[in-house]
Amino acid sequence: MATFELIQGDITTIAVDAIVNAANSSLQGGGGVDGAIHRAAGPGLLAECFQMNGCPTGEARLTGGYDLPAKFVIHAVGPRWRGGNHGEVGLLAATYRSALALAKECDVRSIAFPAISCGIYGYPVEEAARVAVDTVRKHAAGMPELERGIFVCFDEKTYEAYDVALNTAE
């Protein structure tokens, strides 16, 4: 059974089997977490992503970790927030499930997640934290190989929202 941790910091420095990238659908890098991961991983990551021809919202794709301390990067494309009545909750949950399914295929024992969709995509942090924590905990229950899950928050506001979600989730 996996244990879950919460840290505030830079996901590109976390030594785990896989880090999850809050990717855009082109997989070609961007701002925020996505840009930081691409910069830290080096040009090989972009070259591999270029071969994939993108990824739809709610899904994920796997690449090597290149210059990161993680063996794999799981590029997960979360939804843009459009008011909450356009399937955002289901798409965000699907994004986390898709990332975990790829982790399971690769026998990942440790994984780090950013706050998917909470940056430029505008998803309300408190709601996103609840969806992330609930989905990851439920899905990880079927992954006996997963030993450690880390939610990595870049700023204090996000950390506080995830702290509440982790301490109030079932």
N, C-alpha and C positions, 0 to 999 in steps of 0.2 A: 504494500500500500504506500503510495507516494506521500511524502510530506511536502507541504507548501510553505514557501517563504515569501517575504516581501522586502524589497530593498529599494532605496532611492539611489540612482546612479546611471551609469552609461552601459547599456546592454552589450556594446561591442567589446567590453573588457571582461565579460563573465565567462568563466571556464566551465562549459557544459557540453554535452554531446550535440545539442542543437539550440540555436536561437531562432526565434520567430521574428520575421521582418514584417512590419506594418507596410506592406507594399502597395503600389498602385497597379492598376490592371496591365500596364505595359511591361512591368518588371524591369524597367530601364533605369531605376533609381529616381530620386526626387529629393524632396526636402525632409526635414525632421529625422525620424528613426531610419527611414528608408535611405536617405542620403548618407547618414552617418555609417550605416552598415556597408553600403557600397564603397565609401571612401576607405573604411578600415579594412575591408576584405581585399581591396586591390582590383586591378583590371580583369582578372580572371573571372570574377563573379559576374561582371557586366557581360563579358563574352558568353558565358554559359546561359545567362538569362536571355540574351539576344536570340539564342537558338530555340527558345521555348514559345515564341510568338504570343506572349501574354498569358493572362489568367483572369477568368471571370470573378466578379464579386461573389464572396461566399466560399471560394475555393482556395487551394494552396498548391504550391509547387516546391520541389526540393532541389537544392543545389549543394555543392561543396561549400565549405567554410573559407577556403583559401587562406588569407593572412589573419583570420580571426582565431581566437582560442577555442572555437567551436568547430566540430567536425562537419556539421551541416548547418545550412540556413534554410528555414522553411518560410517561403514568401507567401504570406496570407493577405488576401485582399478583402478588407472590410468595407462596409457600406458607408456612403456619405449620409449624414443626418439630414433628413428632409421633413422634419416635424414629428416623426414617430409613427406616422400612419401609412408608411410605404414599405412595410415589411422589414424595417431596419433591425428589429430585435431578432427575428428569425435568421436574417442574413449574417448578423454578427455572431450568433451562436453557431451557425454553419461554418463560418470562417475558423473558429476555434476547433470545432470537430474535425474539419478537414486537415488542419495543422496536426492535430493529435493522431489522426489516422496515418499520416505520412510518418510521424514519429514512431508509431507502432510498427510499421513496415520495416523500419531501419533499426529496430530494437534499441531505441533511444532510452537511456536510463535517467538522463537529466535534461531539462529543457527550460529555457527562459523566454518569457512572453513580455512584449511591450504592451502599452495600452492602445490596442488596435482601434482605429477610427477616431481617436480622441484629439488628434492634432488638427490639421487643416480640414479633415473630413467633418469636424464639428459635432461629433457625437457627445452628448452630455456625459461628463466623466463619471458621475455617480451611477447613472444607469448602465453605462458601459462596464463599469467595474462589477456590478451585480451580475450582468450577463456573462462576463468573462469567468468570474470565480465559480458561479453555479455550473456553467457548461464544462469547464475544465475539471472540476471535482467529479461531476457525474461521469464524464467520459473516461477520466483516468482510473475510475474504479474498475474498469474492464481491462486495464493495462498493468498486469502484475509486474512487468519488467520495469515500469517507470518508478523510480525511487525518489526523485526530487523535481519539483516544479517551482520555478521562481517567477514572481511577477516583478518586473523591473520598471520602476516609475522614474521618469526624468525629473519631475518637479514635486514640490511639497503638496500642492493641491491634489495632484493625481495620487500621490502616496497616501494621503489622508482618505481619499475615496476608496482606494483598494484596501486599506486597513479596516475600514468600516465593513466593506463587503466580506472580507476574510473572517472577521470576527462575528458576523451576524448570519452568515450562510449556514445552511444545514449540513 
